[in-house]
Amino acid sequence: MNPVEQYIHGFPEEVRIRLWQVRDTILKAAPGAEETFAYMMPAYRLKGPLVYFAGFGKHIGFYPTPSGIEAFKEEISGYKYAKGSVQFPHHKPLPLDLIRRITEFRVRENLIGLHKKS
């Protein structure tokens, strides 16, 4: 098991299922991305940082960098969010299509070299 799989296995089943869904969505949206572990959470890189996610007691944190948040600000407005993160509460369905589109946006951004370190 790699560190990301070990991380996911450490959660209760209902959270673990959601974390697997997020991971699968990211991997499909970012073919060729390197899956790693950074800042104590699953991390994905493709010509630089791409996205991160983390499990918490009441939500899943998704970290698509500030540019990913800014580009989808209207669509994430119903969730708690900050400069580089958004929280998807466990009591709501996961917006997997939104996670996919944000990840694809970040892939395009990195591939054309627009990623800027914050």
C-alpha positions in Angstrom: 0.0 0.0 0.0 1.3 3.5 -0.9 1.1 6.4 1.6 -2.1 7.7 0.1 -3.8 4.3 0.4 -2.6 4.0 4.0 -3.9 7.4 4.8 -7.4 6.6 3.4 -7.5 3.3 5.3 -7.1 5.1 8.5 -10.6 6.6 8.4 -14.0 5.1 9.3 -15.7 3.3 6.4 -18.2 6.1 5.5 -15.4 8.6 5.2 -13.1 6.2 3.6 -15.6 5.6 0.8 -15.8 9.3 0.1 -12.0 9.7 0.2 -11.7 6.9 -2.4 -14.2 8.7 -4.6 -12.2 11.9 -4.4 -9.0 10.1 -5.2 -10.5 8.2 -8.1 -11.9 11.4 -9.5 -8.6 13.2 -9.3 -6.7 10.3 -10.9 -9.1 10.2 -13.8 -9.1 13.9 -14.3 -5.3 14.1 -14.2 -3.8 11.2 -16.1 -0.1 11.1 -15.6 -0.1 13.1 -12.4 2.2 11.9 -9.7 0.4 10.7 -6.5 2.4 11.6 -3.5 1.9 12.7 0.1 2.6 16.2 1.2 1.5 18.5 4.1 0.3 15.3 5.8 -2.3 14.7 3.0 -2.7 13.1 -0.4 -1.1 15.4 -3.0 -1.0 15.3 -6.8 1.7 16.9 -9.0 1.9 17.5 -12.7 4.5 20.1 -13.7 4.1 21.5 -10.2 1.5 21.2 -7.5 -1.9 20.3 -8.8 -4.4 19.5 -6.0 -4.5 18.0 -2.5 -7.3 16.6 -0.3 -7.7 15.6 3.3 -10.3 13.8 5.5 -11.7 15.4 8.6 -14.5 14.5 11.1 -17.2 16.6 9.4 -15.9 17.3 5.9 -13.4 16.6 3.2 -11.0 19.4 2.5 -10.0 19.9 -1.2 -7.1 22.2 -2.0 -6.8 23.2 -5.6 -4.5 26.2 -5.0 -5.8 29.8 -5.0 -6.2 29.8 -8.8 -8.5 26.7 -8.7 -10.7 28.4 -6.0 -10.8 31.7 -7.9 -11.8 30.1 -11.2 -14.7 28.2 -9.6 -15.7 30.7 -6.9 -19.3 30.9 -8.0 -19.8 27.1 -8.0 -18.2 26.7 -4.6 -20.1 29.6 -3.0 -22.4 27.1 -1.3 -19.5 25.6 0.6 -17.2 26.9 3.2 -14.0 28.0 1.3 -10.9 30.1 1.6 -8.1 31.4 -0.6 -6.9 27.9 -1.6 -9.4 25.4 -0.1 -13.0 24.3 0.0 -14.8 22.0 2.5 -17.2 19.4 1.3 -19.3 18.4 4.4 -20.1 14.7 4.9 -23.8 15.3 5.3 -24.0 16.4 1.6 -23.3 14.4 -1.6 -19.8 14.9 -2.9 -19.7 17.2 -5.9 -17.5 14.8 -7.9 -18.2 16.6 -11.2 -17.0 19.9 -9.7 -13.9 18.2 -8.3 -13.2 16.7 -11.7 -13.6 20.0 -13.5 -11.4 21.9 -11.0 -8.7 19.2 -11.3 -8.9 19.4 -15.1 -8.6 23.2 -14.9 -5.5 22.8 -12.7 -4.0 20.3 -15.2 -4.5 22.7 -18.1 -3.1 25.6 -16.0 0.0 23.7 -15.1 0.6 22.3 -18.6 0.5 25.7 -20.2 2.7 27.1 -17.4 0.3 29.5 -15.7 0.9 28.1 -12.3 2.4 30.7 -10.1 3.7 29.9 -6.6 1.6 31.6 -4.0 
